[in-house]
Amino acid sequence: MAKKQAAKDPKKKTTAGMIWELVQTLLMAAALYFAIDFCIARVRVENISMETTFTEGELLMVNKLNYKFSEPERGDVVIFEAPTAPGKDYIKRMIGLPGDEVAVKDGQLYINQELIAEEWIHEPIAYSGEWLVPENQYFVLGDNRNHSSDSHSWGFVPRENLIGNAFFCYWPLNHIRVVNSKIALQNEQISASNKGN
């Protein structure tokens, strides 16, 4: 005579299944959070050095992987550890790459003798100077040029100090936008087109 199998309580199975699904969901959420946190930093703009591009209190997303796999570009909004204040992060605009000649004269910016039209600054630059960017170093300036502590006053940023580039402003809601302002030099565009011919 065949033994009768004990009937399983469907309620028990459902409760156990729901707990397991909840655990899986929490584990996946935690893994996703740490994966995103590894790739993307969130920073708050804390001073006026990048006005009018950014205002105090705006929250930005920063791509932390970009500079591990590619080189910085002129015009990038970069986050880096300040060479003069270890442990403190600054936000500035990438102006000069290694080998670039940067000059400020008559209130205007020049890179490799080319005048740069900058729509993000709101007043002429009040200082002047010339800088040759060394290898593995970068020249950065705040967009609020006359009220920014940056490369014009304390020097270059070493490659290893770069954290990443800001690519998206997500707070406040009425300021949401993609951050993308490249500086393209005419001389380089002409050289690139000549190579293609």
Secondary structure in CASP SS format (residue, H / E / C, confidence):
PFRMAT SS
TARGET T0000
AUTHOR 0000-0000-0000
METHOD secondary structure of the structure
MODEL  1
M C 1.00
A C 1.00
K C 1.00
K C 1.00
Q C 1.00
A C 1.00
A C 1.00
K C 1.00
D C 1.00
P H 1.00
K H 1.00
K H 1.00
K H 1.00
T H 1.00
T H 1.00
A H 1.00
G H 1.00
M H 1.00
I H 1.00
W H 1.00
E H 1.00
L H 1.00
V H 1.00
Q H 1.00
T H 1.00
L H 1.00
L H 1.00
M H 1.00
A H 1.00
A H 1.00
A H 1.00
L H 1.00
Y H 1.00
F H 1.00
A H 1.00
I H 1.00
D H 1.00
F H 1.00
C H 1.00
I E 1.00
A E 1.00
R E 1.00
V E 1.00
R E 1.00
V C 1.00
E C 1.00
N C 1.00
I C 1.00
S C 1.00
M C 1.00
E C 1.00
T C 1.00
T C 1.00
F C 1.00
T C 1.00
E C 1.00
G C 1.00
E C 1.00
L E 1.00
L E 1.00
M E 1.00
V E 1.00
N E 1.00
K C 1.00
L C 1.00
N H 1.00
Y H 1.00
K H 1.00
F H 1.00
S C 1.00
E C 1.00
P C 1.00
E C 1.00
R C 1.00
G C 1.00
D C 1.00
V E 1.00
V E 1.00
I E 1.00
F E 1.00
E E 1.00
A C 1.00
P C 1.00
T C 1.00
A C 1.00
P C 1.00
G C 1.00
K C 1.00
D E 1.00
Y E 1.00
I E 1.00
K E 1.00
R E 1.00
M E 1.00
I E 1.00
G E 1.00
L C 1.00
P C 1.00
G C 1.00
D C 1.00
E E 1.00
V E 1.00
A E 1.00
V E 1.00
K E 1.00
D C 1.00
G C 1.00
Q E 1.00
L E 1.00
Y E 1.00
I E 1.00
N C 1.00
Q C 1.00
E E 1.00
L E 1.00
I C 1.00
A C 1.00
E C 1.00
E C 1.00
W C 1.00
I C 1.00
H C 1.00
E C 1.00
P C 1.00
I C 1.00
A C 1.00
Y C 1.00
S C 1.00
G E 1.00
E E 1.00
W E 1.00
L E 1.00
V C 1.00
P C 1.00
E C 1.00
N C 1.00
Q E 1.00
Y E 1.00
F E 1.00
V E 1.00
L E 1.00
G C 1.00
D C 1.00
N C 1.00
R H 1.00
N H 1.00
H H 1.00
S C 1.00
S C 1.00
D C 1.00
S H 1.00
H H 1.00
S H 1.00
W H 1.00
G C 1.00
F C 1.00
V E 1.00
P E 1.00
R H 1.00
E H 1.00
N H 1.00
L E 1.00
I E 1.00
G E 1.00
N E 1.00
A E 1.00
F E 1.00
F E 1.00
C E 1.00
Y E 1.00
W E 1.00
P C 1.00
L H 1.00
N H 1.00
H H 1.00
I C 1.00
R E 1.00
V E 1.00
V C 1.00
N C 1.00
S C 1.00
K C 1.00
I C 1.00
A C 1.00
L C 1.00
Q H 1.00
N H 1.00
E H 1.00
Q H 1.00
I H 1.00
S H 1.00
A H 1.00
S H 1.00
N H 1.00
K H 1.00
G H 1.00
N C 1.00
END
